[in-house]
């Protein structure tokens, strides 16, 4: 079994996910394509969950995984150990993105309910009565136009991206452990054969 090929495939898969996460997080700063004052943007956007969590923290293992391998399978234990460490970092970034995105979906956006009064109209809803399951309540938000759909789509996308990245990075942790064990066995076999 060649674990370096698996690592490279995971590394290649992480790149577009991280780029999509960064773009999605940036779009949350411009609700419905509008430029608003910072105080009128949903507060959970400022946690940088797509930029830092699912973006930069996932780029690190992606770069590392593209460089994993070397002469044959299970050959470079040091790189595999580093890939495990970076994969844990990527997993943490993905999980952070999932948590903040989930909170963003549940609590809803900051919006103008009329007369320039910006509040979080859905923040104290119970899970059963949540605005996500009752679209008739969406009319309470007057500005920015389509803010609920905008936030819901982008937070849901970030949640899915973060989950996919966390799963891929966890797969790499297992893959790296297998490569490390395989490398140790290969070394013991070489020593015994001498």
C-alpha positions, 0 to 999 in steps of 0.5 A: 500500500502506497501512502504517499500517493494517498497523501498527495491526493488528499493534499490536492483535494484540500486546495480547492476546498480552502480557496472556496472557504476563503472566498465564501468567508469574504462574501459574507462581508458583503451581504447581497453584494453591498458594502456595509459599515462594519457594525452592520455585518453579522458578528460571527463573520468576524471570527474568520472561520473561513479565512483562518480556520478552513483556509489558511490552517488547511493550506498548511497541511495541503502544502505539506501533503504535496511534498510527502513521499520520496523514494518509494512508499513508507520511506520518509518517516519524518515527513509522515510525522510532520504530515500527521501534525499538520493534518491535526492542525487542518482538522482543528481548522475544519472543525472550527469552521464547522462550529462557527458556521453552525452558530451562524446558521442557528442564530441568523443574520444581523439585519434592519427590521425597519427605520435603520434598526439593526438587530438579530431577530432570530438569535433567541429562537429555539431550535424547533422554531428556528427561522431556517424551518419557517421561511415566512419569518424571513420578511422581518429583515428589510435590509440588506435585501436577501440577507437571510438567503445570503447568510444561510447559503454561505454559512451552509457552504462553509459548514460543508467545506469545513466538515469535508476538510476535517474528514480529509485531514483525519484520513491523513492522520490515519494514513500518516500513522500507517506510513510511519508503522510501515516505515518502521517494519520496513526498517526492521526487515532491512536490519534483520536481513543483514 
